Amino acid sequence: MTEIFYTYQNEIIYTTIIVVSLLIIQFTMKKAAHRVGKQSEIHITRTRLMFKYINILVSLVAVFALAFAWGVGYKDLSLIFSSVFAVIGVALFAIWSILSNITSGIILFFSFPYKIGDKIKIHDKDAPIEGIIDDIKAFHIHLINDEGELITYPNNLILQKAVSLIKKDVYLDEGKDSL
């Protein structure tokens, strides 16, 4: 066992440094996302979604860094990742609308002026929609209209349409009426 440690001593030390550094970076990024979510009064489910994105980013960086630490050459690594990214690129081109909604979900996390419980109107010339925001997910927003129907509206479309605030914190107002 000690023979293996001495043979790969540098790689093990580099791996330890990389893992500890990335864990600190991940912790810091999650704290920052949590702080932004709290200051902006963003619902916790949206903050947790950002945590998933942070985990994916840190995992990708870890793969690159650990590959270099264990002596994988630039040519080998570039060949592997260019092949993987070519396949992923073709697959993502086929599902561009999903990527568009995920990207829109990230934008909505940081800059959407409305929150869960607000009643909004989406000004779509073909089908205007009015409802209370029930949840904001990675791909779509859940709205409850006046008839109690659940409407899912894609995130990428909500960024393209004009949106009006009808009433803020409708859920809180309904709770006051019953007291």
N, C-alpha and C positions, 0 to 999 in steps of 0.2 A: 504493500500500500504506500509506504513512504517512497518507494522507488518511482511510482507513478506521480506522486506529488512533486518530487525533485525534477522529474522529466518535464512536467508541464507547469512548473512553478510560476513562470511569468504569465502564462495564459490564465491560470487560476487567480492570480492577483489582479490582472486586468479585468477578468470577469466579475470579481467581487467589487471592484471600483465602479465598473459600469452599472451593475445591478443596483448598488447602493445609490449612485448618482441619479439613475433613472427613477428610483423609488422616491427620492427627495423631490425631483422635478415633478413627478406625477402628483405627489402630495401637495406641492405648492400650487400646481395648476388647478387641482380640485378645490383647494381652499379659495383660490381666486374666483373660480366659477361660482362657488357657494356664496361668497361675499357679494358678487355682482347680482346673483339671483335674489339674495336677501335685500340688498339696497334697492333693487328695481321692483321688489315685491312680485317676483316671478314664482309661479307655482313650483313646488318641489319636484314634480314629475318631469318638468322641462329641465330642471337642474340635473336630475339624474341622467337624462338623455345626454347632456353635455359630458357627464362623467364617462359614459360609454365611448364617446368620441375621443376623449382624452386617453382612455385605456388603449384604444386602437392605435392612436398616434404614438404613444410611448412603446407599444409592442413592436411597431414597425421600426422605430429608431433602435430598439434593443436588438432586433434581428441584424440590422446593418452593423451596429457597433460590435456585437459578439462575434459576428463572422470575421470582421477585421482582427479582433483580439485573438482569434484562434488560427490566424494565418491564412485565411482564404484570400487569394490575390484579387487585385482590382479587376483583372480581365475575367477571372472565373465568376466573380460576383456580378460584374456588369452583364456578362452573358446570361446568367441565371435570371437576374432581375429584369433585363430587357425582354427576355422570352416570356416571363411571367406577366410583365406589364403589357406586352403586346396582346396576349390572350385576354387579360383583364380589360384592355382598351376595346377590343372587339366586343366583348360581352357587355361592357358598360355603354357602348354606342347603341347596342340593342335595347338597353334599358335606361336611356337618357332621361326619361320622364321621372323615374324613381330617383335618380341622382339630383334632378332638378328640385324635387320635393324635399330631399334631405338637405340640400344646400339652403333652400328656402326656410326649412325648419331651423337651421343654425342662425340664419339672419333674423328670423322671428324671435328667437331666444334673446338676442341682444338688442333688437330695436323695435319690436312690436309694441305700439303704444297702448294696446288693450290687453286685459288679463281675464282669467277665468272668472265668470260671474257678470261680465259686462254684456249689455245688450247692444248688438251692432247691426248695421245694415250694409250689405255688400251690393254696390251699384253695378250690377251686371245687366246690360241692356236686354239680353235674351231672357234671363230669369233672375230678377232681383231677389235677394234672400235677406230675411230679417230673423235674428234669433239671439239667444243667450249663449255665450261661449261656455261650453261644458268642459272641454278639455282641448289641449294643444299637443298633438303628437308629432312624431318625426316626419310623417308624410302628409297629414291632414289635420284640419281643425274640426272638432265636433261642435255642432250648434244644435240647440233645441228651439224649434220655432214655437209660435203661440198655440199651435194645435198639439204640442207635446211630441212632435216627430223629431227623430234624430237625423240631422243632416251632416254628412261628412263633406268638407270642402277642401280641395287640394291646397297645400301651402304655396305652391308656385303660382296658383291663380289668385290667391288673396293678396300677393305682392303686386300683381298686375292690375288689380281693380281698385277703384276708390271705395273706401270703407268709412262709414260714419258711426260715431258713438251715439246711440239712442239714449242709454241710461247706464250709469256706472254702478257696479256692485248690486245687481238686481237680486242676487241670492240673499245678500245681507238685508236689503229692504224688505223682502218677503218675510224674513224672520222677525222683523220689527212689527209687522202688521199683526202677527199672531199673538203678540204679547199683550 
